[in-house]
Amino acid sequence: MPVISAPHQFNEDELYVDLRSILGGPLFLKCEGFNFAGSIKLKAASEMVDSAERNGTLTPGSILVESSSGNLGVALSMIAASKGYRFLCVTDPRCNLSTRRMMEALGSRVHVVSEPDPAGGFLGARIDFVRALCATDERYVWINQYSNSGNWRAHYRTTAPAIARQFPQLDVLFIGAGTTGTLMGCARWFRGWHRRVDVVAVDSVGSVTFGGPPGRRMIPGLGMSVRPPLLDESYLDDVVRVEEADTIRACHRMARSGFLFGGSTGTVVSGAMAWLARNGTPSVTAVAIAPDLGERYLDTVYQTNWLEDLYGADVLGSDELTPVPRPA
Ligand SMILES: Cc1ncc(COP(=O)(O)O)c(C=O)c1O
């Protein structure tokens, strides 16, 4: 029986969904949403705060500040509340309302930048705001997930070895790319494993992470409007890009089987299924990482008006609207 006295002491790291009967492909989905922050970002947040405490950057009078599309902000809000720090999250209009409310409920302040930077998009505008703030008041400590090595080290230390323990025959691992912390931590760890594993990055169309033109992206978590400083493509075996309409369809197909996952999980699953259809064999052992659950997306990914306005009335077809027949 786990008994904890601080919220970040609990994280379910051993739960997988077998998607074969739901989507027809050989894919195990590692669920990272079962902790008090509700997402994989708990791991990066804990590692980065611990290391800032250890190296003396973060002291009792400090005010944490970070740019986040939501989930890191929630994780940092939780840790800041638990450890007695103040925290300011700088986000943009794509951050879900419920995510914002959650941060505020945990005692954090939330600043929403309203205009994208002409060159760096919303992310550029968020970072400009954080830099300006830190320049005016030295109590602010910018965790900077975009270049903080603790972001990938968290996954090198926990996520990758946890997968290897459960899947000693792993052949391919699919990981969504946001800051690329999860991707680079796992890719680096598996590079040193005794068995060859294909590490496949999954990105959304419209993200500039792996090149390609910037475009509209409405689903938070994956994709960047500037190249992620943590990214080192020499550790990756392949990249798959996914249209947001396909992300939506994958989310709804899983929801029709009772699994309500977040938007980026739909992207990773859709990309993984497409990759496996091209390159997989019947005996392949494949794992994908699901960064969070679906409750934060009830007003977006799972809301009909939002979907139809952005992706058209026929974005969902019969595959997504009918329950999946299962054996009795
Ligand atoms: C829902 C969701 N999916 C995926 C990611 C991407 O993870 P990473 O920043 O480690 O690349 C994030 C990061 O914030 C996220 O919130």
The ligand as an ORCA input file, in Angstrom:
! r2SCAN-3c Opt
* xyz 0 1
  C       0.300     16.296    -23.321
  C       1.756     16.334    -23.659
  N       2.209     15.494    -24.562
  C       3.499     15.495    -24.934
  C       4.413     16.357    -24.396
  C       5.823     16.356    -24.901
  O       6.778     15.959    -24.012
  P       8.250     16.513    -24.130
  O       8.222     17.960    -23.760
  O       9.044     15.685    -23.172
  O       8.731     16.343    -25.551
  C       3.970     17.254    -23.449
  C       4.875     18.233    -22.893
  O       4.456     19.212    -22.305
  C       2.607     17.245    -23.059
  O       2.126     18.117    -22.158
*
